[in-house]
Amino acid sequence: MYEKKDDIALDEWFVPIEKQHGEAEAVVRPSLSYWQEAWRNLWKNKLAMGAFFFLILLIIMSIIGPIISPHSISEQKLINQNQPPSSEYWFGTDSLGRDVFSRTWYGARISLFVGIAAAVIDFLIGVAYGGLSGYKGGKMDHIMMRIVEVLYGLPYLLIVILMSVVMGPGLGSIIIALSITGWVGMARIVRGQVLQIKNYEFILASKTFGAKTYRIIRKNLLPNTMGPIIVQMTLTVPSAIFAEAFLSFLGLGIQAPLTSWGVMADEGLSAILTGHWWRLFFPTLFISLTMFAFNVLGDGLQDALDPKLRGGK
């Protein structure tokens, strides 16, 4: 079926009704929400999605890896010490005959737990501190930001090392040490975002209706700053994993019988000189791949969640 149009060009006189219906459906089709559009843009980023699925696989293997392995993480068989990768020992064995495959995935649990825990603590402290500072402004903002600048100027790894020495090595001391100054970057980002949007009309309307500060921050400000917050969290995780590996490498981190990638790298460093390369190769490989994946995913999220970048496509 065709419908006549009053256009001058002869070839445009008749337009299929089906085409008109398709155009009408495109007009009335509901638009995507902010998060749906962000996910669609992230899905188009093949490198970021590859990093995302790698991290999902890494988390799954950290859970099931020690379970599917035929060897325990702590079982010692001196007769099988320093065995190269084989069908029996998939990643080889260490100097005590322990299975490197099981210990690698158990170490992934510890390293990922430290990274995620540090990111969550940075989120809780940094968002609350930065949101309050940016929303209140004035003298309170000035004082709070001076405190942040003092903490920001301190060497990060030096503070972590000092706290680990004072509190003693262990998983809890590492997380606390990483959280002392780790939230500063999050606070600065949240404050900057809040300063931009706190004078928007919907914020002023909430103030006019008598909404309390906590409710305005929680209901209005935070949802509109979640994009940069999520990006910052994805970049905090690899930093914490590297810091934990560095401390464990120095002997200030995870202690036996627990293990992590940093502990395994420390143990495997001397083994590389004797030709037992697998003891250093696998933990450092997964440290590198994990840090790379988190950074690539963070860059992809930044592109997907940035309204300016999305608007320009």
Backbone as CSV, one residue per row, in Angstrom:
resi,resn,N_x,N_y,N_z,CA_x,CA_y,CA_z,C_x,C_y,C_z
1,MET,0.840,-1.195,0.000,0.000,0.000,0.000,0.878,1.248,0.000
2,TYR,0.434,2.258,-0.669,1.194,3.493,-0.782,0.281,4.665,-0.480
3,GLU,0.858,5.723,0.009,0.118,6.934,0.339,0.780,8.102,-0.378
4,LYS,0.014,8.920,-1.037,0.560,10.015,-1.824,1.012,11.141,-0.930
5,LYS,2.177,11.747,-1.262,2.703,12.891,-0.538,2.807,14.066,-1.495
6,ASP,2.757,15.240,-0.959,2.767,16.454,-1.769,4.168,16.989,-1.964
7,ASP,5.136,16.140,-2.195,6.505,16.572,-2.447,6.675,16.883,-3.929
8,ILE,7.683,17.682,-4.242,7.898,18.087,-5.632,8.545,16.965,-6.426
9,ALA,9.540,16.274,-5.840,10.263,15.235,-6.566,9.339,14.070,-6.862
10,LEU,9.379,13.591,-8.108,8.484,12.517,-8.525,8.742,11.231,-7.780
11,ASP,10.032,10.931,-7.502,10.361,9.679,-6.856,10.028,9.694,-5.377
12,GLU,9.576,10.838,-4.840,9.214,10.907,-3.437,7.703,11.053,-3.249
13,TRP,6.942,10.922,-4.363,5.492,11.065,-4.258,4.872,9.960,-3.439
14,PHE,5.382,8.764,-3.609,4.760,7.605,-2.958,5.754,7.019,-1.958
15,VAL,5.311,6.935,-0.728,6.135,6.388,0.346,5.417,5.183,0.934
16,PRO,6.080,4.046,1.061,5.412,2.862,1.619,4.860,3.150,3.011
17,ILE,3.644,2.650,3.224,3.003,2.794,4.538,3.837,2.101,5.607
18,GLU,4.458,0.927,5.252,5.267,0.200,6.210,6.422,1.052,6.716
19,LYS,7.031,1.855,5.804,8.140,2.713,6.208,7.669,3.801,7.160
20,GLN,6.468,4.352,6.862,5.920,5.371,7.748,5.647,4.798,9.130
21,HIS,5.138,3.568,9.181,4.875,2.934,10.470,6.174,2.715,11.239
22,GLY,7.250,2.302,10.515,8.534,2.101,11.185,9.079,3.385,11.769
23,GLU,8.910,4.510,11.008,9.368,5.782,11.535,8.570,6.205,12.750
24,ALA,7.272,5.920,12.716,6.429,6.272,13.862,6.810,5.462,15.091
25,GLU,7.127,4.171,14.907,7.540,3.342,16.029,8.859,3.831,16.610
26,ALA,9.767,4.308,15.740,11.042,4.824,16.236,10.855,6.068,17.081
27,VAL,9.807,6.858,16.720,9.555,8.071,17.477,8.993,7.758,18.851
28,VAL,8.054,6.791,18.908,7.376,6.504,20.177,8.150,5.492,21.021
29,ARG,9.217,4.864,20.493,9.974,3.892,21.271,10.592,4.583,22.491
30,PRO,10.432,4.013,23.682,10.963,4.663,24.889,12.481,4.763,24.841
31,SER,13.000,5.909,25.295,14.438,6.134,25.302,15.085,5.319,26.407
32,LEU,16.378,5.050,26.231,17.120,4.275,27.213,17.428,5.130,28.429
33,SER,17.463,4.485,29.589,17.850,5.177,30.805,19.365,5.426,30.784
34,TYR,19.816,6.197,31.769,21.251,6.522,31.853,22.082,5.256,31.955
35,TRP,21.688,4.316,32.839,22.476,3.104,33.057,22.349,2.139,31.892
36,GLN,21.179,2.101,31.234,21.035,1.248,30.056,21.915,1.739,28.908
37,GLU,21.951,3.040,28.718,22.799,3.590,27.657,24.275,3.400,27.980
38,ALA,24.612,3.542,29.276,26.000,3.327,29.683,26.420,1.882,29.426
39,TRP,25.536,0.926,29.763,25.859,-0.480,29.524,25.991,-0.771,28.026
40,ARG,25.144,-0.150,27.216,25.229,-0.355,25.768,26.550,0.167,25.223
41,ASN,26.974,1.338,25.707,28.256,1.883,25.260,29.431,1.054,25.754
42,LEU,29.308,0.531,26.987,30.375,-0.327,27.505,30.445,-1.624,26.713
43,TRP,29.294,-2.148,26.326,29.257,-3.394,25.554,29.954,-3.231,24.205
44,LYS,29.907,-2.027,23.640,30.571,-1.778,22.359,32.088,-1.741,22.497
45,ASN,32.567,-1.504,23.704,34.011,-1.459,23.951,34.507,-2.892,24.168
46,LYS,35.035,-3.490,23.119,35.410,-4.905,23.172,36.527,-5.167,24.182
47,LEU,37.489,-4.255,24.263,38.606,-4.459,25.181,38.115,-4.400,26.636
48,ALA,37.245,-3.435,26.938,36.718,-3.324,28.298,35.851,-4.531,28.652
49,MET,35.049,-5.010,27.713,34.213,-6.180,27.988,35.067,-7.429,28.147
50,GLY,36.153,-7.527,27.377,37.058,-8.646,27.574,37.668,-8.630,28.963
51,ALA,38.046,-7.432,29.448,38.569,-7.303,30.811,37.501,-7.655,31.842
52,PHE,36.261,-7.260,31.573,35.155,-7.563,32.497,34.946,-9.065,32.632
53,PHE,34.901,-9.765,31.508,34.679,-11.212,31.558,35.899,-11.937,32.143
54,PHE,37.084,-11.398,31.916,38.277,-11.992,32.539,38.186,-11.893,34.062
55,LEU,37.750,-10.752,34.575,37.632,-10.583,36.022,36.550,-11.483,36.597
56,ILE,35.460,-11.654,35.863,34.425,-12.591,36.312,34.986,-14.009,36.392
57,LEU,35.730,-14.411,35.349,36.347,-15.738,35.342,37.361,-15.868,36.474
58,LEU,38.102,-14.796,36.743,39.093,-14.815,37.816,38.418,-15.024,39.176
59,ILE,37.315,-14.344,39.398,36.585,-14.498,40.662,36.050,-15.917,40.798
60,ILE,35.509,-16.454,39.705,34.978,-17.825,39.739,36.088,-18.820,40.042
61,MET,37.242,-18.654,39.383,38.341,-19.580,39.603,38.928,-19.445,41.008
62,SER,38.902,-18.242,41.570,39.379,-18.087,42.944,38.499,-18.840,43.932
63,ILE,37.250,-19.055,43.548,36.320,-19.801,44.408,36.453,-21.302,44.210
64,ILE,36.474,-21.728,42.937,36.439,-23.166,42.654,37.819,-23.748,42.384
65,GLY,38.828,-22.889,42.137,40.154,-23.392,41.792,40.730,-24.348,42.822
66,PRO,40.797,-23.941,44.110,41.315,-24.880,45.112,40.446,-26.115,45.293
67,ILE,39.172,-26.030,44.893,38.263,-27.167,45.052,38.483,-28.202,43.966
68,ILE,38.644,-27.728,42.715,38.804,-28.674,41.604,40.215,-29.245,41.534
69,SER,41.152,-28.626,42.242,42.519,-29.142,42.232,42.596,-30.440,43.039
70,PRO,43.322,-31.437,42.544,43.451,-32.685,43.296,44.389,-32.598,44.487
71,HIS,45.007,-31.422,44.697,45.984,-31.273,45.770,45.591,-30.127,46.687
72,SER,45.933,-30.280,47.953,45.643,-29.256,48.950,46.650,-28.115,48.847
73,ILE,46.233,-26.938,49.347,47.141,-25.783,49.295,48.254,-25.899,50.331
74,SER,48.040,-26.691,51.363,49.028,-26.776,52.442,49.710,-28.143,52.532
75,GLU,49.290,-29.083,51.699,49.878,-30.427,51.741,51.321,-30.389,51.240
76,GLN,52.223,-30.863,52.060,53.646,-30.850,51.725,54.129,-32.256,51.382
77,LYS,54.781,-32.369,50.222,55.383,-33.622,49.774,56.794,-33.307,49.293
78,LEU,57.743,-33.461,50.204,59.111,-33.085,49.868,59.670,-33.903,48.722
79,ILE,59.127,-35.079,48.522,59.610,-35.920,47.421,59.234,-35.320,46.065
80,ASN,58.200,-34.424,46.064,57.744,-33.804,44.819,58.103,-32.318,44.747
81,GLN,59.106,-31.908,45.487,59.422,-30.479,45.518,59.985,-29.997,44.172
82,ASN,59.603,-28.774,43.820,60.076,-28.097,42.606,59.829,-28.910,41.341
83,GLN,58.652,-29.530,41.276,58.261,-30.243,40.065,57.745,-29.244,39.029
84,PRO,58.151,-29.363,37.771,57.648,-28.440,36.740,56.181,-28.734,36.430
85,PRO,55.504,-27.826,35.733,54.099,-28.065,35.363,53.950,-29.369,34.594
86,SER,52.924,-30.139,34.977,52.691,-31.440,34.359,51.208,-31.759,34.477
87,SER,50.848,-32.949,34.010,49.456,-33.373,34.101,49.023,-33.612,35.536
88,GLU,49.964,-33.895,36.429,49.634,-34.106,37.837,49.625,-32.789,38.601
89,TYR,50.646,-31.989,38.381,50.739,-30.665,39.009,50.678,-29.626,37.882
90,TRP,49.495,-29.035,37.710,49.244,-28.201,36.534,50.129,-26.963,36.493
91,PHE,50.421,-26.351,37.628,51.320,-25.193,37.681,52.641,-25.549,38.361
92,GLY,52.916,-26.840,38.548,54.130,-27.261,39.208,54.008,-27.238,40.727
93,THR,55.132,-27.427,41.419,55.162,-27.415,42.882,56.254,-26.457,43.365
94,ASP,56.196,-26.132,44.665,57.203,-25.241,45.235,58.265,-26.039,45.982
95,SER,59.075,-25.365,46.773,60.202,-26.007,47.452,59.763,-26.992,48.528
96,LEU,58.505,-26.902,48.969,57.983,-27.844,49.966,57.064,-28.889,49.354
97,GLY,56.995,-28.928,48.044,56.151,-29.900,47.357,54.687,-29.517,47.335
98,ARG,54.355,-28.281,47.631,52.960,-27.833,47.616,52.535,-27.474,46.195
99,ASP,51.263,-27.678,45.898,50.737,-27.467,44.561,50.610,-25.969,44.275
100,VAL,51.293,-25.487,43.245,51.263,-24.069,42.909,49.905,-23.671,42.352
101,PHE,49.226,-24.581,41.647,47.898,-24.275,41.093,46.920,-23.939,42.218
102,SER,46.847,-24.775,43.230,45.933,-24.525,44.350,46.299,-23.243,45.081
103,ARG,47.585,-23.040,45.293,48.028,-21.862,46.031,47.816,-20.579,45.217
104,THR,47.907,-20.673,43.897,47.665,-19.499,43.060,46.230,-19.015,43.187
105,TRP,45.276,-19.943,43.125,43.875,-19.539,43.195,43.455,-19.199,44.623
106,TYR,44.075,-19.822,45.612,43.806,-19.401,46.985,44.396,-18.007,47.226
107,GLY,45.572,-17.753,46.655,46.148,-16.416,46.750,45.290,-15.372,46.049
108,ALA,44.595,-15.791,44.977,43.679,-14.863,44.299,42.557,-14.430,45.236
109,ARG,42.085,-15.342,46.069,41.046,-14.984,47.042,41.529,-13.867,47.944
110,ILE,42.731,-14.031,48.495,43.270,-13.042,49.429,43.511,-11.718,48.723
111,SER,44.143,-11.750,47.569,44.469,-10.514,46.865,43.212,-9.770,46.433
112,LEU,42.233,-10.486,45.892,40.984,-9.846,45.480,40.209,-9.323,46.686
113,PHE,40.238,-10.073,47.783,39.544,-9.616,48.989,40.150,-8.311,49.504
114,VAL,41.480,-8.234,49.519,42.142,-7.008,49.963,41.772,-5.845,49.045
115,GLY,41.805,-6.071,47.739,41.485,-4.998,46.799,40.059,-4.522,46.915
116,ILE,39.107,-5.456,46.978,37.690,-5.085,47.057,37.369,-4.445,48.402
117,ALA,37.941,-4.989,49.491,37.702,-4.408,50.815,38.224,-2.983,50.886
118,ALA,39.405,-2.745,50.348,39.960,-1.386,50.337,39.090,-0.447,49.518
119,ALA,38.560,-0.927,48.373,37.703,-0.081,47.540,36.399,0.253,48.257
120,VAL,35.821,-0.722,48.971,34.565,-0.481,49.684,34.771,0.517,50.824
121,ILE,35.864,0.359,51.569,36.139,1.297,52.669,36.407,2.697,52.117
122,ASP,37.154,2.786,51.030,37.386,4.088,50.408,36.071,4.709,49.950
123,PHE,35.166,3.880,49.449,33.857,4.367,49.008,33.066,4.931,50.192
124,LEU,33.009,4.192,51.289,32.213,4.625,52.440,32.761,5.915,53.049
125,ILE,34.067,5.976,53.261,34.657,7.157,53.889,34.741,8.316,52.896
126,GLY,35.256,8.050,51.705,35.467,9.117,50.740,34.185,9.768,50.272
127,VAL,33.141,8.973,50.023,31.876,9.540,49.560,31.229,10.387,50.655
128,ALA,31.220,9.883,51.882,30.628,10.645,52.985,31.393,11.936,53.234
129,TYR,32.712,11.858,53.276,33.547,13.027,53.556,33.469,14.052,52.420
130,GLY,33.680,13.585,51.196,33.652,14.496,50.059,32.281,15.075,49.792
131,GLY,31.228,14.249,49.968,29.873,14.752,49.762,29.495,15.826,50.761
132,LEU,29.831,15.617,52.032,29.531,16.612,53.061,30.327,17.889,52.845
133,SER,31.604,17.751,52.489,32.448,18.921,52.275,31.944,19.759,51.102
134,GLY,31.627,19.103,49.998,31.160,19.842,48.835,29.794,20.454,49.026
135,TYR,28.908,19.773,49.735,27.550,20.277,49.916,27.509,21.447,50.898
136,LYS,28.237,21.349,51.995,28.234,22.418,52.992,28.977,23.658,52.495
137,GLY,30.169,23.440,51.907,30.938,24.563,51.404,31.419,25.483,52.521
138,GLY,31.892,26.651,52.126,32.292,27.657,53.091,33.460,27.233,53.967
139,LYS,33.394,27.625,55.234,34.475,27.373,56.169,34.680,25.886,56.423
140,MET,33.573,25.130,56.516,33.701,23.692,56.743,34.426,23.026,55.578
141,ASP,34.078,23.398,54.367,34.738,22.838,53.194,36.220,23.194,53.201
142,HIS,36.550,24.415,53.593,37.947,24.850,53.633,38.755,24.008,54.624
143,ILE,38.211,23.805,55.812,38.924,23.024,56.824,39.068,21.567,56.399
144,MET,37.985,20.981,55.895,38.012,19.572,55.503,38.980,19.337,54.346
145,MET,39.052,20.264,53.418,39.967,20.101,52.287,41.426,20.304,52.691
146,ARG,41.678,21.125,53.706,43.056,21.263,54.169,43.536,19.948,54.774
147,ILE,42.645,19.270,55.498,42.993,17.958,56.057,43.299,16.968,54.934
148,VAL,42.478,17.003,53.902,42.685,16.118,52.757,44.017,16.407,52.075
149,GLU,44.358,17.672,51.926,45.610,18.024,51.263,46.821,17.557,52.065
150,VAL,46.724,17.633,53.392,47.821,17.138,54.221,48.001,15.640,54.025
151,LEU,46.890,14.897,54.075,46.961,13.449,53.883,47.405,13.098,52.469
152,TYR,46.948,13.879,51.496,47.295,13.606,50.098,48.789,13.818,49.843
153,GLY,49.411,14.722,50.606,50.819,14.996,50.418,51.746,13.968,51.033
154,LEU,51.196,13.090,51.878,52.029,12.063,52.503,52.291,10.929,51.517
155,PRO,53.496,10.387,51.485,53.786,9.237,50.597,52.906,8.042,50.959
156,TYR,52.171,7.578,49.992,51.165,6.540,50.237,51.801,5.243,50.741
157,LEU,52.762,4.714,50.006,53.358,3.437,50.385,54.143,3.546,51.688
158,LEU,54.719,4.720,51.952,55.447,4.902,53.206,54.500,4.781,54.399
159,ILE,53.332,5.402,54.306,52.334,5.298,55.378,51.893,3.850,55.566
160,VAL,51.667,3.161,54.449,51.224,1.762,54.524,52.287,0.904,55.198
161,ILE,53.549,1.115,54.832,54.634,0.333,55.433,54.753,0.627,56.923
162,LEU,54.681,1.896,57.316,54.787,2.260,58.725,53.653,1.659,59.544
163,MET,52.428,1.710,59.010,51.294,1.153,59.744,51.399,-0.362,59.856
164,SER,51.901,-0.992,58.819,52.063,-2.449,58.875,53.115,-2.835,59.904
165,VAL,54.162,-2.010,60.018,55.194,-2.299,61.010,54.655,-2.092,62.420
166,VAL,53.896,-1.003,62.628,53.356,-0.698,63.961,52.309,-1.723,64.387
167,MET,51.402,-2.062,63.484,50.297,-2.957,63.823,50.662,-4.425,63.680
168,GLY,51.769,-4.697,63.020,52.152,-6.084,62.809,51.617,-6.598,61.486
169,PRO,52.343,-7.513,60.855,51.893,-8.045,59.567,50.626,-8.880,59.706
170,GLY,49.805,-8.865,58.672,48.574,-9.644,58.682,47.543,-9.035,57.753
171,LEU,46.479,-9.778,57.510,45.445,-9.337,56.588,44.721,-8.098,57.102
172,GLY,44.350,-8.096,58.387,43.630,-6.948,58.936,44.443,-5.681,58.923
173,SER,45.717,-5.766,59.275,46.567,-4.572,59.304,46.780,-4.013,57.908
174,ILE,46.835,-4.879,56.893,46.998,-4.397,55.519,45.776,-3.596,55.091
175,ILE,44.585,-4.112,55.371,43.363,-3.416,54.957,43.250,-2.066,55.658
176,ILE,43.541,-2.041,56.973,43.478,-0.773,57.711,44.518,0.207,57.193
177,ALA,45.730,-0.289,56.940,46.794,0.588,56.446,46.438,1.168,55.076
178,LEU,45.849,0.356,54.208,45.470,0.834,52.887,44.341,1.856,52.947
179,SER,43.524,1.786,54.006,42.347,2.650,54.102,42.629,3.986,54.772
180,ILE,43.785,4.149,55.402,44.068,5.385,56.144,44.097,6.588,55.211
181,THR,44.795,6.467,54.103,44.864,7.568,53.141,44.243,7.220,51.794
182,GLY,43.790,5.978,51.615,43.262,5.573,50.321,41.983,6.280,49.932
183,TRP,41.203,6.763,50.906,39.922,7.401,50.621,40.071,8.839,50.155
184,VAL,41.271,9.407,50.221,41.468,10.822,49.911,41.102,11.122,48.454
185,GLY,41.554,10.273,47.540,41.240,10.493,46.130,39.752,10.440,45.859
186,MET,39.058,9.504,46.486,37.613,9.404,46.331,36.929,10.662,46.862
187,ALA,37.373,11.165,48.015,36.765,12.357,48.600,36.915,13.566,47.687
188,ARG,38.065,13.728,47.070,38.291,14.869,46.175,37.397,14.786,44.943
189,ILE,37.242,13.584,44.397,36.388,13.424,43.215,34.931,13.702,43.549
190,VAL,34.447,13.150,44.660,33.044,13.352,45.047,32.781,14.821,45.349
191,ARG,33.701,15.460,46.047,33.522,16.889,46.345,33.391,17.700,45.065
192,GLY,34.262,17.436,44.083,34.189,18.172,42.830,32.859,17.976,42.116
193,GLN,32.358,16.740,42.125,31.072,16.472,41.480,29.926,17.161,42.208
194,VAL,29.962,17.126,43.539,28.889,17.741,44.332,28.879,19.251,44.137
195,LEU,30.057,19.876,44.061,30.124,21.324,43.834,29.490,21.708,42.503
196,GLN,29.544,20.819,41.518,28.978,21.114,40.210,27.457,21.048,40.210
197,ILE,26.884,20.122,40.947,25.443,19.884,40.811,24.622,20.369,41.996
198,LYS,25.261,20.869,43.054,24.473,21.220,44.241,23.586,22.442,44.029
199,ASN,23.855,23.233,42.996,23.025,24.399,42.707,22.027,24.149,41.580
200,TYR,21.874,22.902,41.175,20.873,22.576,40.165,19.469,22.779,40.742
201,GLU,18.495,22.905,39.832,17.140,23.239,40.255,16.531,22.192,41.179
202,PHE,16.755,20.906,40.885,16.117,19.885,41.711,16.718,19.838,43.113
203,ILE,17.989,20.239,43.260,18.582,20.323,44.593,17.993,21.502,45.359
204,LEU,17.853,22.643,44.676,17.262,23.812,45.314,15.813,23.557,45.691
205,ALA,15.109,22.769,44.868,13.722,22.443,45.195,13.649,21.578,46.450
206,SER,14.567,20.643,46.590,14.588,19.808,47.795,14.859,20.653,49.036
207,LYS,15.762,21.626,48.926,16.023,22.517,50.054,14.791,23.334,50.400
208,THR,14.083,23.794,49.357,12.893,24.614,49.592,11.829,23.838,50.348
209,PHE,11.697,22.552,50.045,10.689,21.722,50.718,11.175,21.222,52.078
210,GLY,12.341,21.666,52.506,12.806,21.354,53.850,13.485,20.013,54.011
211,ALA,14.001,19.435,52.927,14.698,18.150,53.032,15.985,18.318,53.824
212,LYS,16.313,17.320,54.625,17.511,17.376,55.446,18.756,17.111,54.588
213,THR,19.898,17.540,55.123,21.157,17.411,54.382,21.442,15.959,54.016
214,TYR,21.256,15.050,54.984,21.547,13.636,54.731,20.676,13.103,53.597
215,ARG,19.403,13.480,53.594,18.493,12.980,52.565,18.855,13.545,51.190
216,ILE,19.228,14.823,51.142,19.591,15.428,49.865,20.840,14.753,49.284
217,ILE,21.831,14.522,50.153,23.054,13.868,49.681,22.764,12.453,49.204
218,ARG,21.949,11.722,49.978,21.689,10.316,49.651,20.756,10.155,48.459
219,LYS,19.726,10.997,48.374,18.702,10.820,47.346,18.986,11.588,46.061
220,ASN,19.629,12.735,46.165,19.797,13.595,44.995,21.229,13.694,44.490
221,LEU,22.178,13.888,45.414,23.551,14.124,44.992,24.277,12.843,44.599
222,LEU,24.219,11.833,45.466,24.977,10.603,45.197,24.557,9.895,43.909
223,PRO,23.242,9.742,43.636,22.893,9.065,42.377,23.441,9.760,41.140
224,ASN,23.654,11.065,41.220,24.162,11.802,40.065,25.677,11.864,40.022
225,THR,26.338,11.262,40.991,27.803,11.202,40.992,28.311,9.763,40.948
226,MET,27.430,8.801,40.736,27.831,7.402,40.799,28.770,7.005,39.671
227,GLY,28.684,7.670,38.531,29.580,7.340,37.430,31.044,7.494,37.805
228,PRO,31.492,8.693,38.198,32.892,8.853,38.620,33.254,8.001,39.829
229,ILE,32.293,7.758,40.719,32.576,6.938,41.902,32.897,5.507,41.488
230,ILE,32.108,4.952,40.583,32.335,3.574,40.125,33.678,3.462,39.419
231,VAL,34.000,4.446,38.590,35.284,4.435,37.889,36.433,4.467,38.888
232,GLN,36.326,5.329,39.897,37.382,5.424,40.904,37.536,4.128,41.677
233,MET,36.430,3.442,41.961,36.502,2.172,42.684,37.212,1.106,41.857
234,THR,36.953,1.070,40.557,37.622,0.078,39.711,39.120,0.345,39.620
235,LEU,39.538,1.591,39.797,40.956,1.909,39.775,41.604,1.735,41.147
236,THR,40.787,1.740,42.206,41.318,1.532,43.555,41.700,0.078,43.782
237,VAL,40.922,-0.845,43.220,41.167,-2.272,43.444,42.566,-2.695,42.990
238,PRO,42.999,-2.397,41.748,44.359,-2.830,41.358,45.449,-2.155,42.175
239,SER,45.235,-0.908,42.599,46.232,-0.239,43.441,46.392,-0.960,44.769
240,ALA,45.267,-1.380,45.353,45.325,-2.107,46.623,45.960,-3.483,46.442
241,ILE,45.656,-4.158,45.336,46.255,-5.466,45.073,47.768,-5.338,44.926
242,PHE,48.209,-4.309,44.213,49.647,-4.109,44.045,50.306,-3.773,45.383
243,ALA,49.645,-2.934,46.192,50.206,-2.579,47.498,50.314,-3.814,48.393
244,GLU,49.295,-4.669,48.374,49.341,-5.902,49.172,50.461,-6.813,48.694
245,ALA,50.606,-6.942,47.366,51.674,-7.778,46.826,53.045,-7.219,47.199
246,PHE,53.169,-5.896,47.166,54.439,-5.250,47.518,54.771,-5.482,48.986
247,LEU,53.786,-5.317,49.873,54.021,-5.531,51.304,54.334,-6.997,51.597
248,SER,53.590,-7.899,50.961,53.865,-9.323,51.164,55.238,-9.694,50.632
249,PHE,55.640,-9.048,49.547,56.969,-9.287,48.988,58.054,-8.859,49.971
250,LEU,57.775,-7.794,50.752,58.731,-7.318,51.743,58.645,-8.080,53.060
251,GLY,57.680,-8.987,53.168,57.508,-9.729,54.406,56.626,-9.046,55.424
252,LEU,55.928,-7.964,55.024,55.057,-7.224,55.934,53.584,-7.498,55.676
253,GLY,53.295,-8.457,54.810,51.911,-8.707,54.431,51.352,-9.979,55.028
254,ILE,50.760,-10.796,54.160,50.109,-12.027,54.578,51.144,-12.991,55.145
255,GLN,50.786,-13.617,56.246,51.681,-14.556,56.903,51.144,-15.981,56.782
256,ALA,52.059,-16.954,56.873,51.681,-18.368,56.815,50.724,-18.698,57.978
257,PRO,49.793,-19.624,57.762,49.653,-20.527,56.612,48.891,-19.929,55.436
258,LEU,48.415,-18.672,55.547,47.759,-18.034,54.410,48.777,-17.716,53.328
259,THR,48.292,-17.453,52.144,49.179,-17.084,51.049,48.470,-16.099,50.142
260,SER,49.241,-15.383,49.372,48.709,-14.445,48.389,49.681,-14.401,47.227
261,TRP,49.312,-13.670,46.182,50.196,-13.573,45.032,51.524,-12.915,45.412
262,GLY,51.482,-11.940,46.318,52.717,-11.288,46.755,53.630,-12.244,47.504
263,VAL,53.050,-13.070,48.369,53.845,-14.062,49.108,54.472,-15.058,48.148
264,MET,53.693,-15.527,47.176,54.208,-16.489,46.209,55.305,-15.870,45.344
265,ALA,55.144,-14.581,44.981,56.194,-13.920,44.207,57.477,-13.800,45.017
266,ASP,57.340,-13.523,46.310,58.514,-13.434,47.173,59.218,-14.786,47.272
267,GLU,58.431,-15.846,47.413,59.022,-17.175,47.503,59.632,-17.621,46.181
268,GLY,59.046,-17.168,45.073,59.525,-17.617,43.769,60.686,-16.830,43.214
269,LEU,61.008,-15.684,43.848,62.092,-14.857,43.320,63.434,-15.583,43.369
270,SER,63.707,-16.216,44.496,64.968,-16.952,44.606,64.965,-18.211,43.738
271,ALA,63.767,-18.769,43.508,63.686,-19.993,42.716,64.000,-19.757,41.251
272,ILE,63.805,-18.522,40.776,64.064,-18.246,39.366,65.540,-18.414,39.053
273,LEU,66.400,-18.213,40.050,67.842,-18.350,39.837,68.250,-19.809,39.677
274,THR,67.446,-20.717,40.198,67.737,-22.143,40.091,66.981,-22.820,38.956
275,GLY,66.303,-22.021,38.131,65.603,-22.580,36.978,64.167,-22.972,37.232
276,HIS,63.642,-22.742,38.441,62.248,-23.092,38.748,61.356,-21.880,38.448
277,TRP,61.253,-21.552,37.177,60.612,-20.319,36.724,59.133,-20.253,37.037
278,TRP,58.456,-21.412,37.071,57.002,-21.435,37.245,56.572,-20.884,38.598
279,ARG,57.422,-20.951,39.585,57.057,-20.477,40.919,56.911,-18.954,40.956
280,LEU,57.632,-18.258,40.116,57.500,-16.800,40.018,56.574,-16.394,38.880
281,PHE,56.523,-17.212,37.827,55.787,-16.834,36.618,54.290,-16.706,36.875
282,PHE,53.663,-17.707,37.492,52.205,-17.714,37.616,51.667,-16.616,38.537
283,PRO,52.213,-16.403,39.731,51.671,-15.306,40.546,51.875,-13.928,39.920
284,THR,53.057,-13.687,39.331,53.281,-12.382,38.708,52.427,-12.212,37.451
285,LEU,52.173,-13.311,36.733,51.302,-13.236,35.562,49.905,-12.781,35.956
286,PHE,49.353,-13.369,37.005,47.992,-13.022,37.396,47.930,-11.644,38.052
287,ILE,48.978,-11.228,38.738,49.013,-9.855,39.257,48.956,-8.870,38.094
288,SER,49.757,-9.111,37.069,49.812,-8.203,35.920,48.495,-8.185,35.159
289,LEU,47.935,-9.373,34.886,46.682,-9.444,34.137,45.536,-8.808,34.909
290,THR,45.497,-9.015,36.220,44.414,-8.445,37.025,44.493,-6.931,37.071
291,MET,45.680,-6.392,37.281,45.832,-4.943,37.301,45.501,-4.344,35.936
292,PHE,45.940,-5.008,34.869,45.629,-4.523,33.521,44.127,-4.553,33.265
293,ALA,43.456,-5.637,33.665,42.021,-5.766,33.423,41.230,-4.705,34.175
294,PHE,41.573,-4.456,35.429,40.861,-3.435,36.203,41.068,-2.046,35.607
295,ASN,42.273,-1.743,35.170,42.535,-0.428,34.582,41.819,-0.258,33.248
296,VAL,41.803,-1.304,32.430,41.089,-1.230,31.152,39.590,-1.086,31.394
297,LEU,39.052,-1.844,32.350,37.634,-1.730,32.671,37.308,-0.341,33.211
298,GLY,38.188,0.216,34.035,37.968,1.564,34.552,37.932,2.595,33.434
299,ASP,38.843,2.485,32.467,38.836,3.403,31.325,37.558,3.240,30.500
300,GLY,37.126,1.988,30.315,35.897,1.755,29.566,34.676,2.313,30.279
301,LEU,34.620,2.157,31.589,33.509,2.720,32.355,33.518,4.237,32.315
302,GLN,34.699,4.824,32.354,34.778,6.281,32.282,34.220,6.792,30.962
303,ASP,34.545,6.115,29.867,34.004,6.508,28.564,32.501,6.285,28.492
304,ALA,32.024,5.188,29.061,30.610,4.850,28.963,29.739,5.727,29.859
305,LEU,30.270,6.149,31.001,29.476,6.904,31.962,29.620,8.407,31.820
306,ASP,30.567,8.873,31.008,30.770,10.308,30.837,29.719,10.857,29.868
307,PRO,28.830,11.736,30.314,27.780,12.253,29.425,28.354,13.015,28.222
308,LYS,29.476,13.707,28.404,30.056,14.462,27.286,30.534,13.524,26.194
309,LEU,31.232,12.432,26.630,31.726,11.472,25.632,30.577,10.756,24.951
310,ARG,29.547,10.408,25.751,28.402,9.704,25.167,27.620,10.625,24.229
311,GLY,27.543,11.886,24.596,26.791,12.807,23.759,27.451,13.100,22.427
312,GLY,28.781,12.911,22.391,29.502,13.225,21.165,29.517,12.100,20.173
313,LYS,28.986,10.930,20.563,29.013,9.783,19.649,27.778,9.743,18.780
